[in-house]
Amino acid sequence: MNINDLNIFISVAEYESITKSAAINNTVQSNVSARIKYLEEQLGVKLLIRTTRTLEITEEGTQFLKVAKEIINSLNDFRNSVNKSGTLTGQLKIGSLQSVAALRAPDILQRFVSEHPDMEFVLKTGTTDELIKKVLSFKLDGAFVAGKVKHPDLTVKPVSIEKLCIVSSSLYSSIDHLNKSTKPIKLIVFSKGCSYRSLLEDLLVEMGLKKLRFVEIDSLDSIINSVENGLGITLLPEELIKKNYAYRSLATIKIPAKYAQCPTVFIKMKNSSSNRGLQLFEASIDNK
């Protein structure tokens, strides 16, 4: 078992793909499969469940992923401590909601990357539920998510409080207009697990609107395009619309405070070893 074996396993577990792991590690798929088999034989456990179409990490595989990343992080920390040039090296994988990636993350990322140019940085987007699961399974070092997060294994750092609003075209111009609608209201949203989607649904149900239809789209820009074209409505931070989409033909509708105030937080594992890169990234959040 060597460092290369650990890196291969980490990439397979994080991407759930032999093909992607081979590309990342500049090797062939057969070698990746052979190294995973070798690790399983050495450890005496099944790390992955493979079929012709899917690849899933086992519970033991998740535990080993934590150990493997701790070893790699410890080696990087040591390398950084003896590096006389003072430059930080290693890899950091951070997750983010697409809205946060567009609104809050750019300044934080620019500051971090400019201060640590030799650090390899990866940003992955997803829904709040998806990102929480990836942090808990050690596939991400940390993530920006929305809403109140409570989990015994996570630490939660407040980042900002977003003021949310309904975003529409001229199709709907106010809450009253929505209330008077006789047609089903289409909600242009991310997949289940999105905090904003849940808030929007709860708000409209509380208003007594039962004729709701969901249109799931996995791209923020595509959601904006669909709303602008009159397909339906969505829920997003008001500042995001003003800052990034002021030139678009969009209307913003104010909503009750209990739905409008939504925290953005940064989460990471509580009991995992925090590498130096993650510590400095957190400091860049504090300096936003």
Steps between C-alpha positions, in 0.01 A plus 500: 500500500647837398400864458407445136256225606338741747465774238344256255248379758415857606425604141291186435300556820446871440397472135347151525666422171792279391520691172533843662752369750714362220495835319582697816790271590635472144462124486275236343175365641640149544774636728245689711293183541812303589608751767152501657498120506846505662382740770195282571724194534741683730222638720281190490184699425290595201553869423278532194193332356534486124247402234507551124335842541555626854772532760422562867726537799434262791480602865853365547603691188372824651696433818813428298445816292519701823825324598651540151423871488640551851825334390524715187414814698762417764765454232402829337509675837850366564614597152364851552665529843848427361450691176747787531325698227193525721262409216198285582446182295241226498137474389183649642150394390218733592128470420252781446144577404495649151351824634777530760763414239368789293448752781723433802773260394684700228657754739595230752646273231688780326661605827594144596634401156698823460662453843571128443559454124666158537199353678279284275139611546182320392148649528199269471140623490187323619192526720527540877412134563749376240781714638436397861515133400829553314659675797382222735644236266834688475459571128518874570717683753223753564199663336285814485136404561176674591267472796541380856736204505512281810709185497717360781793437264505846339627841603299789357645846431256786420586679176207732424126542526337508158183696437298277272229604258277342242639559152255524212441656161204724428290184542469575872575837658390452862391254767138598432550420133619153596203455732255587226653265245254240371769308315755261655809692607823356365800508732832511316734339750799279564444136595369386839743583776523866401428726799348777286268253330370378838446857623312600185274196519428559872420866434256431218330217690455730800340751263249232407635441150465131420531499122879485488705341226876447526743551215843375609804661337860445612647831382453842661523682168245263345263564791536876445439458126188291561359751750572793269319319218188467717517129568454549875648642820793422728648605834848654517701761696388851409860619494588234244234631262604863550870429468515238225171527309393864520504523120246218464122543475427367847267607780574442870216442743547558873402215730433469878809537720489144635557374146714790376783468755716200413851442640792395283748293702829319446514142626783254558552176692542556873728208580705479182853636495486851358781551250685828480334589171154466652601709800621780274189474284284546808707806588424642155129462581548699819678772299226529239 
